[in-house]
Amino acid sequence: MEKLLKVNEVSELLGIPKGSVYNLVHEGRIPVVKLGNGRVRFKPSSLEKWINSMEKKGRITRKITEKPCLFL
């Protein structure tokens, strides 16, 4: 069995604040093991799969939401 990671370890691993990790858990966007009493842990193998699933290939494009401003 692999060692489960704590929130602070995942925070350091991902380079994000602990509050952001808790937000990801609350939103159901990150794989988590719930132990009860509000305690959560993370399986390294599940985190790795999650990170790999978020990897995008190709170019990043932006959607233009504002109309261009024309100065006459």
N, C-alpha and C positions, 0 to 999 in steps of 0.2 A: 504494500500500500504506500502511495506517495504521501509525503508530508503536506498537510494543508497549510495554505498561506493565510496570514491575518491581513486585515485592511491596511495597516501601515506598511506591510511588505508589498502589497499590490500597488499601493500608492507610490512607493519608491520605484518599483519595477516599471510602472507605466509613466512615471514622471509627472503625476498629477496630484493635486491635493486630496487628502483623505475625504473631505466633503464631497468631492467629485466622484469618488469611488462609491460612497454611500448613495449618491444620486443615481448612479448607474444601476445599483442594486434595487433601489426603490422603483425605478422605471422598468425593471426587468430586462435591461439591455446587456447584462454581463452574467455569465454562468456563476452560480453561487451554491454553496452548501449551507443550509440554514440549520443551526444547532439548537435553536430555542432561546428564549429570553433575549431576543434581539441580536444574538451572536451569529455572525456569518464567517465562513471560511471559503477559500478558493482552491480548487484543484489546479496545479500548474499545467497539466495536460489539457484541461478544458479551457484555461486562459489562452494557451498557445493556439488552439483551434479557433477560438473566438477572434484573436488578433489576426490570424491568417485569413479568416473569412471577411474581415474588414479591409483587407488590402485591395486596392484598386489598381488595375493595369491600364496603361494608356495615358492620354492627356487629361488634364483637369480643365474644364471649361466653366466659365461663369455665365449665368443667365443675366442679361441686362434687363433691369427692372425699371429704370428711369429713361425717359425720352431725352434724346440729346438736346442740349441748349444751343440755340442758334443766335448768334449775335450779328445784327445787321447794322 
